Amino acid sequence: METEYLFVVLGLAALFAGFVDAVVGGGGLIQLPALFAAFPAAMPATLFGTNKLASIVGTGSAAIQYGRRVRIPWRVAAPGALAALIGSWYGAKAVAYLDPAILRPLILLLLVLVAIYTFVRKDLGAVSTEPEHGVRSVLLALSIGLGIGFYDGFFGPGTGSFLIFLFIRLLGMDFLRASVSAKILNVATNVAAIAYFVGNVELLWALAAVMAVCNLSGAVLGSRMALRHGTGFVRKMFLGVVLVLIVRLAYDTFLR
């Protein structure tokens, strides 16, 4: 495949990934398979790192876009992001000792339960029921950040979806506030992963730069659409992404 054509195809994939990721997360579902299809002989770590470089720009932009219109709960988002940074770093290191594939059946089951719960609870995330965030909320945010951060560094699929669901279910946020909080933690996990990959593997810098610009464009479109259409739109997108994740993991677990 010619380099120019390759850049165009991967740029379009990054554009769509940025759009989806800005709304509910899950951009890796689009971007990573595109990279693996384009470079089947490349080291997986090289493609994972290139994907992180491309996506962090869009994720950061989405967080800024949301932050201008939605009040960010920094009391829980900041400690959660710090914990996610640490968790992601150690999750990336753990890949050297454990096979991430062992998590697939468990993650598949969890995603099915998340989808069922969200579908049955029509009011989930429709309105904010957040308490005044105190010590309990901070401890929950730290636990969420550390656990999901480790998971993102170690395995990854569904990180944004899990963050949004846990912020809604445990901290009472609506979908928009959960989404902006998830973006902040996602930026932290990406920073940690990039720091690890930059020091340990060769990355495709030129391609990452092109994909980052496209991912950024998609993120701007996605965040604006989510803000315009509100929590109902984000909820539908959330369910859609979770269902795609379920199908993808089921295929990887039982059919591949």
HELIX and SHEET records of a PDB file:
HELIX    1   1 THR A    3  VAL A   24  1                                  22    
HELIX    2   2 GLY A   28  ALA A   38  1                                  11    
HELIX    3   3 PRO A   44  ARG A   69  1                                  26    
HELIX    4   4 TRP A   74  ALA A   94  1                                  21    
HELIX    5   5 PRO A  100  LEU A  103  5                                   4    
HELIX    6   6 ARG A  104  VAL A  120  1                                  17    
HELIX    7   7 VAL A  135  PHE A  154  1                                  20    
HELIX    8   8 THR A  159  LEU A  171  1                                  13    
HELIX    9   9 PHE A  175  ASN A  200  1                                  26    
HELIX   10  10 TRP A  205  ALA A  250  1                                  46    
HELIX   11  11 TYR A  251  LEU A  255  3                                   5    
END                                                                             
